[in-house]
């Protein structure tokens, strides 16, 4: 199994330096989404004191021509601090700072989907929209093969790996445990994890998060996973179908509820929302992966616990449907529903925004409405 050269460097020697006192200074690692809409970038600056709120973190800039976000002749892009977390790698008082990206003219970068999502969430804050996202991923070696798989073959067929225990069933648990603890330290609303159906495939869940916090927490959880894998010399893939054939793909099932859905009689509100979702299936499919549905087309085949990408379906406890109503929700007549369509590499900002647009703002048609003329203050 090919692991990275960097992972073979002595961690003991590194700890000798990481244990040195840093005085009153604080290291802030700025994190942002690059021009691919999927990749994450980061860089660090020194602050003179520990920031207490996000407003204490200064704006910064970077070379957008090296991140697929600008031309070399006009490459300055601006980092606007948006959410702050404890740094599980450098530890307190150091920080992770998730940023929005603005162009040279102050307008949001093309892949800054947080900007619009925040506006949409502010329009429905009285409904208290809650989200929980189930992030599936696959661990790969540097050679691109799933971690633990035979170099020139395949492991045994699917069946024993989901929530499996044992060296022949769970591939890479050290990374999973390290990521879980790092997220808890950072303040991520991580709420669980499990081995998935395909060997070397895992899942972690983040939620409940209200409004814009869902996207913030999932993106930083992804960043932490990339960094943990970096230390172990492996690569994490969010590709929705990393291995073709009779192997499960990877999704990001999204659980959604509003104040009205969680109250007595909320099942009626859930059913009304599902009816609206049925009428906007194409819009949601376009929103649910970075390539407008092309990535999900490899995953949503109607097989391997997925629905067909061209058809909308819903059902109680049905993991082959577009929308699943958990059985307990059907029994208690209130709660939430699960949208099983988002791909593992989806952008959580646009997924959560799309659900709010359809279910709460009651939009129709294949295009999102423009609210730029309305105040969202």
C-alpha positions in Angstrom: 0.0 0.0 0.0 1.5 3.3 -1.1 1.6 6.0 1.6 3.0 9.5 1.2 6.7 10.3 1.7 5.7 13.1 4.2 4.0 10.6 6.5 7.3 8.8 6.9 9.0 11.8 8.5 9.6 11.5 12.2 6.6 12.7 14.2 8.7 12.4 17.3 11.1 15.1 16.0 8.1 17.2 15.0 6.6 17.1 18.5 10.0 18.4 19.9 9.2 21.7 18.1 5.5 21.7 18.6 6.0 21.5 22.4 7.9 24.8 22.3 6.1 27.8 24.0 4.6 30.3 21.6 4.3 33.2 24.0 1.2 35.4 23.6 1.1 34.8 19.8 -1.6 32.8 18.1 -1.5 30.9 14.8 -4.6 31.3 12.8 -5.1 28.9 9.8 -7.3 30.4 7.2 -9.3 27.9 5.2 -11.2 28.4 1.9 -12.8 26.6 -1.0 -10.8 26.9 -4.2 -12.0 27.4 -7.8 -12.9 23.8 -8.3 -15.7 24.1 -5.8 -14.4 20.9 -4.1 -10.8 21.5 -3.1 -9.8 23.2 0.1 -6.8 25.5 0.6 -5.2 26.9 3.7 -2.5 29.2 5.0 -1.5 30.6 8.4 -0.8 34.0 9.9 0.3 35.1 13.3 -2.1 37.1 15.5 -1.0 39.1 18.5 -3.6 37.7 20.8 -6.3 35.0 20.9 -9.4 36.1 19.0 -12.5 35.7 21.1 -15.0 36.1 18.2 -14.8 35.9 14.4 -14.9 39.7 14.3 -11.4 39.7 16.0 -9.9 37.9 13.0 -8.6 40.2 10.3 -9.3 39.9 6.6 -6.5 38.6 4.5 -5.7 37.9 0.8 -4.2 35.3 -1.5 -3.1 34.6 -5.1 -6.2 33.5 -6.9 -4.3 32.6 -10.0 -2.8 29.6 -8.2 -6.2 28.3 -6.9 -8.2 28.4 -10.2 -9.9 31.6 -9.0 -8.3 34.5 -10.9 -6.1 35.5 -13.8 -2.4 36.2 -13.1 -2.8 39.8 -14.2 -5.4 40.6 -11.5 -4.9 37.8 -9.0 -5.6 39.3 -5.6 -8.5 37.6 -3.8 -9.8 38.4 -0.3 -10.4 36.1 2.6 -13.3 37.2 4.8 -13.4 35.3 8.1 -16.8 33.6 8.5 -16.5 30.9 11.2 -13.9 30.0 13.8 -12.9 26.7 15.5 -10.3 25.4 17.8 -7.2 24.0 16.1 -6.8 20.3 16.9 -3.4 20.1 15.2 -1.7 23.0 16.9 -4.1 23.0 19.9 -5.2 26.0 22.0 -5.0 28.9 21.7 -4.6 28.4 17.9 -7.5 28.6 15.6 -9.0 27.3 12.3 -10.8 30.1 10.4 -13.2 29.2 7.6 -13.4 32.1 5.1 -15.6 33.4 2.3 -13.7 34.5 -0.8 -14.3 37.8 -2.5 -13.0 39.0 -5.9 -10.8 42.1 -6.3 -14.0 44.1 -6.8 -15.6 42.9 -3.5 -18.1 40.5 -5.2 -18.3 36.9 -4.1 -16.0 34.5 -6.0 -17.8 32.0 -8.3 -17.4 29.2 -5.8 -18.4 31.3 -2.8 -21.8 29.7 -2.4 -21.9 30.6 1.3 -22.7 34.2 0.5 -26.1 33.4 -1.1 -26.8 30.6 1.4 -26.5 33.0 4.3 -28.9 35.4 2.8 -31.5 32.6 2.1 -31.1 31.3 5.7 -31.7 34.7 7.1 -35.0 34.9 5.3 -36.3 31.8 7.1 -34.7 32.0 10.5 -38.1 32.1 12.3 -38.7 28.5 11.0 -35.4 27.3 12.6 -34.3 25.0 9.8 -32.2 22.1 11.2 -29.9 20.0 9.1 -27.9 16.8 9.7 -25.6 15.6 6.9 -24.2 12.1 6.6 -20.8 12.4 4.9 -19.5 9.2 3.2 -15.9 9.0 2.0 -13.4 6.5 0.8 -9.8 6.1 2.0 -7.2 5.7 -0.8 -3.5 5.0 -1.0 -1.2 7.3 -2.9 -1.6 4.9 -5.8 -5.4 5.6 -6.0 -6.4 2.2 -4.8 -8.8 1.9 -1.8 -6.9 1.5 1.4 -6.4 -2.2 2.3 -7.5 -3.6 -1.1 -5.2 -6.1 -2.8 -2.9 -4.4 -5.3 -4.0 -6.6 -8.2 -7.4 -7.7 -7.1 -10.5 -7.1 -5.0 -11.6 -7.8 -1.5 -14.5 -10.2 -0.8 -17.9 -9.0 -1.9 -20.0 -6.5 0.1 -21.8 -7.7 3.1 -19.5 -8.0 6.1 -18.1 -4.5 6.1 -21.0 -2.2 7.1 -20.4 -1.4 10.8 -17.9 -4.2 10.7 -15.4 -5.1 13.4 -12.1 -6.9 12.8 -8.9 -6.4 10.7 -10.5 -8.2 7.8 -13.6 -6.0 7.8 -12.6 -2.5 9.0 -10.0 -0.8 6.9 -8.4 2.4 8.4 -10.2 2.8 11.8 -7.2 4.7 13.2 -8.0 7.6 10.8 -11.7 7.5 11.7 -11.0 7.6 15.4 -8.4 10.4 15.0 -10.8 12.5 12.9 -13.7 12.0 15.3 -11.7 13.2 18.3 -10.1 16.1 16.3 -13.6 17.3 15.3 -14.8 17.1 18.9 -11.8 19.2 20.0 -12.4 21.7 17.3 -16.1 22.2 18.3 -17.6 20.6 15.2 -21.1 19.3 15.7 -20.0 15.7 14.8 -22.6 13.3 16.1 -21.4 9.8 14.9 -19.5 7.6 12.6 -19.5 4.1 11.1 -17.9 1.9 8.6 -19.8 1.7 5.3 -20.9 -1.0 2.9 -17.8 -0.9 0.7 -14.5 -1.8 2.4 -12.3 1.4 3.0 -15.5 3.4 2.9 -16.6 5.3 6.0 -19.2 7.8 7.1 -19.4 10.6 9.7 -22.5 12.6 10.6 -22.6 16.3 11.4 -25.7 17.9 13.0 -28.1 19.0 14.2 -26.9 22.4 12.8 -29.2 25.3 12.2 -29.1 27.4 9.0 -25.7 28.4 7.7 -23.9 26.5 10.5 -24.5 23.2 8.6 -22.3 24.2 5.7 -19.6 25.7 8.0 -19.3 22.7 10.2 -19.3 20.1 7.3 -16.6 22.0 5.4 -14.3 22.3 8.4 -15.0 18.6 9.2 -13.9 17.8 5.7 -10.7 19.9 6.1 -9.8 18.1 9.3 -10.3 14.8 7.6 -7.9 15.8 4.8 -5.3 16.9 7.4 -5.7 13.7 9.4 -5.2 11.6 6.3 -2.2 13.7 5.4 -0.6 12.7 8.7 -1.3 9.0 8.0 0.0 9.3 4.4 -3.4 8.4 2.8 -5.9 10.4 0.7 -9.6 10.9 1.3 -11.9 10.8 -1.7 -15.4 12.2 -1.8 -16.0 10.9 -5.3 -19.6 9.6 -5.4 -18.6 6.4 -7.3 -14.9 5.8 -6.6 -15.0 2.2 -7.8 -17.2 1.1 -10.7 -19.0 -2.1 -10.7 -20.8 -3.9 -7.9 -19.7 -1.6 -5.1 -21.7 1.1 -3.3 -21.2 4.7 -4.1 -20.7 7.5 -1.7 -23.4 10.1 -0.8 -24.1 12.8 1.7 -27.7 12.1 2.8 -29.2 15.2 4.2 -31.7 15.2 7.0 -34.0 18.3 7.2 -36.6 19.6 9.5 -38.3 22.9 10.5 -39.9 24.0 13.7 -43.3 23.2 12.2 -42.2 19.7 11.2 -40.9 18.9 14.7 -44.2 19.9 16.4 -47.3 17.7 16.8 -48.9 17.1 13.4 -45.7 18.0 11.6 -46.0 15.0 9.3 -48.5 16.9 7.3 -45.9 19.7 6.8 -43.3 17.0 5.8 -45.6 15.5 3.2 -46.4 19.0 1.8 -42.6 19.6 1.5 -42.1 16.3 -0.3 -44.8 17.2 -2.8 -42.9 20.4 -3.6 -39.6 18.5 -3.9 -41.2 16.1 -6.4 -42.0 19.0 -8.7 -38.4 20.4 -8.6 -36.5 17.2 -9.0 -34.3 18.5 -11.8 -33.4 21.6 -9.9 -32.3 19.6 -6.9 -30.3 17.1 -8.9 -28.4 20.0 -10.5 -27.7 21.4 -7.1 -26.6 18.2 -5.4 -23.2 17.7 -7.0 -20.6 20.1 -8.2 -21.0 19.1 -11.9 -24.7 19.7 -12.1 -25.7 16.1 -11.8 -23.0 14.4 -13.9 -21.2 13.1 -10.8 -24.4 11.8 -9.3 -25.3 10.0 -12.5 -22.6 7.5 -11.8 -24.1 6.9 -8.4 -27.9 7.3 -8.6 -28.6 4.2 -10.7 -31.5 2.7 -8.7 -29.0 0.1 -7.4 -26.8 -0.1 -4.3 -29.3 1.7 -2.0 -29.9 4.6 -4.4 -32.9 6.0 -6.3 -32.8 6.5 -10.1 -31.5 9.9 -11.0 -34.3 10.5 -13.5 -37.2 9.6 -11.2 -38.4 11.1 -7.9 -39.6 8.8 -5.2 -40.5 8.9 -1.5 -41.3 6.3 1.1 -41.2 5.4 4.7 -38.0 3.6 5.7 -37.2 3.1 2.0 -33.4 3.5 1.3 -34.0 3.1 -2.4 -36.1 6.3 -2.6 -35.1 9.9 -3.3 -36.7 11.0 0.0 -36.9 8.7 3.1 -39.3 9.3 6.0 -37.8 7.4 9.0 -40.3 4.9 10.4 -40.3 6.6 13.8 -41.4 9.8 12.1 -44.3 8.0 10.5 -45.3 6.6 13.9 -45.0 9.8 15.8 -46.4 12.0 13.0 -43.7 14.6 13.4 -39.9 15.0 13.0 -37.8 15.2 9.8 -37.1 13.6 6.4 -34.0 12.4 4.7 -33.0 13.6 1.2 -30.8 10.7 -0.1 -29.9 12.4 -3.4 -26.9 14.7 -2.5 -23.5 13.3 -3.6 -20.5 12.8 -1.3 -18.8 15.8 -3.0 -21.8 18.1 -2.8 -21.5 21.6 -1.5 -23.5 21.7 1.7 -24.3 25.4 1.2 -26.2 24.9 -2.0 -27.8 21.6 -0.8 -29.2 23.3 2.4 -30.1 26.4 0.4 -32.0 24.4 -2.2 -34.1 22.6 0.5 -35.0 25.9 2.1 -35.9 27.5 -1.2 -38.3 24.6 -2.2 -39.7 23.7 1.2 -39.9 27.1 3.0 -39.8 29.8 0.3 -42.1 27.5 -1.8 -40.2 28.2 -5.0 -41.2 26.4 -8.2 -39.6 25.7 -11.5 -36.1 24.6 -12.5 -34.3 27.9 -11.6 -33.7 29.5 -8.1 -35.6 32.8 -7.5 -33.6 36.0 -7.3 -34.1 37.9 -4.1 -31.3 40.4 -4.6 -33.8 43.4 -4.5 -35.2 42.3 -1.1 -33.6 43.2 2.2 -32.6 40.2 4.4 -31.5 42.2 7.3 
